[in-house]
């Protein structure tokens, strides 16, 4: 099979596809979305070309457009297309029963997500049973340094990739408890790998605690994280170990289902 070089020639290069990917990447880096004019100005593409591409992507379900602000945003379809698959089994497809069972056991919101580059992204959730519960939109991105699922995904990266990511990721403080020292975060990653689960006590958001476990592939690498999110008063630090057992048990169920022919 021939491999395309990093600089394809005119016979192998598709300008239209390249522009579409540029638009997707630019929208992925924008929190509030971008208008047609903003995309055209930012990328330096003619408006009519951006119009055709964005409307095609919108028709295929990859973009949505706010009728008031006229801003384009990525939809969840990209997450579904890039969903990890093991032996032809989709991650979310085999995970939902375990997510619901864990939610019923702990009565708190259970979420699942994976790493995309230097961030994590929430793929799916099952909301808790309490009147006051954690709820977010699938597709929400999160850092790798200041929360339980992010630290877990970082910890279970291959060593060389983890070392490079630890040098590269921003270490901004969200609360007074956020880890902002890279050496301390590296030691935290070692603890996470040893104990098999990760925690955060209001490191990303005040009043919210999380406990996360890994869903592993056949090589022992984490293809996703599964975690409980709850108000700190219902998930105090004294309960982290018990929650870690619950989360790891659910992760084992999903891992076994992915590996079973």
C-alpha positions, 0 to 999 in steps of 0.5 A: 500500500502506498503511503502519502507523504506529508507534502502530497503532490497535486495528483494526490492532494484534494484542496476541498477536503483540506479546506473542510478539515481546516474548518472542522479543526478551527471550529473545534478550537473555538468555544463559542463557534464561528460565523461564516464571515469569521471562518472566511477571514480567519482561514483566508478562504473565499466566502462562497467556498466556506459557504459550500463547505459549511452547508455540506457539513451541516447537511451531513450532520457534522455542524449545527448553526445557531439561527440567532448568532449564525455561528457554526459549531461541531456536533456530536457526530464527530464523536460518534464517528471517532468512537473507539472500537475493539473487535468491531464493538463500539465503546458506547454500545457496550458501555451503557448497561454498565453506566446505568448499573453504576448510576443505580448503585451510587445514585450519582451521575456517571460519565464516560470520555476519552482523550483527544490530543491534549484534552479529554472529551465527554462521550456520554453520561447517565444522569444521577437520581438526586434532584440536585445532580451533575449534568453536562453536554456530551462533547464537553472538553476537559483538561488532563491535569485538574480532574479525575478522568483527565489525570487518569487518561494522562496516567495510562498513556504510554510512558513516552507520550505521557512524559511529552504531554506532561511537558506540554499541557498547560498547568493553569489553576482552576481552584486552590487545589489544582495541581500546577507543578509538573513533577507533582502531577507526574507523581500523581500519575504514578499513584493512579497507575498503582491504585487503578483509579483517579480522584479529584477533590474540587480541583476543577470546580468548587464543590464537585468531586470525581472518581474515575477508572480506566477502560483498557484494551488488550495491551493494558492501555486506557481507551477511555475513562469512566467516572462518577461526578457528584457534589462534594457533600455526597462524595466526600474524600472518605468515600473515594476508596469505596467509589474507586472499587465501584468504578473499577468494577464497572470498568472491568465489565466494559473491558471484558465485553469489549474483549469477548468475541 
